[in-house]
Amino acid sequence: MPYAREQSDREQQMRAHLETGFTDHEWAVGMVLCPARERCTSPSGMRALFKPLKNGRLPMHRDWLGYACAGARQKPTTPPLQLRPATPAP
């Protein structure tokens, strides 16, 4: 089962990277992470990004069987992602 542990470690590293509030991807600007973290039932897991609704809450998202995620319709706990500032060349 070393593969499962490595996959989990990579997901946790990606989540920690996104929790800083910055991203390198323009398409992810303004999106937020599910506050359910490891319990998120989205097919993308705990690194799933969502566009907040007008009321500031996350949209409904479900697992493959149709069960609602614990973070669905909740307020996000992380700020909307912003582009990482460019670092000046030395």
Secondary structure by P-SEA (a helix, b strand, c coil): caaaaaaaaaaaaaaaaaaacccccccccccccccccccccccccccccccccccccccccccccccccccccccccccccccccccccc
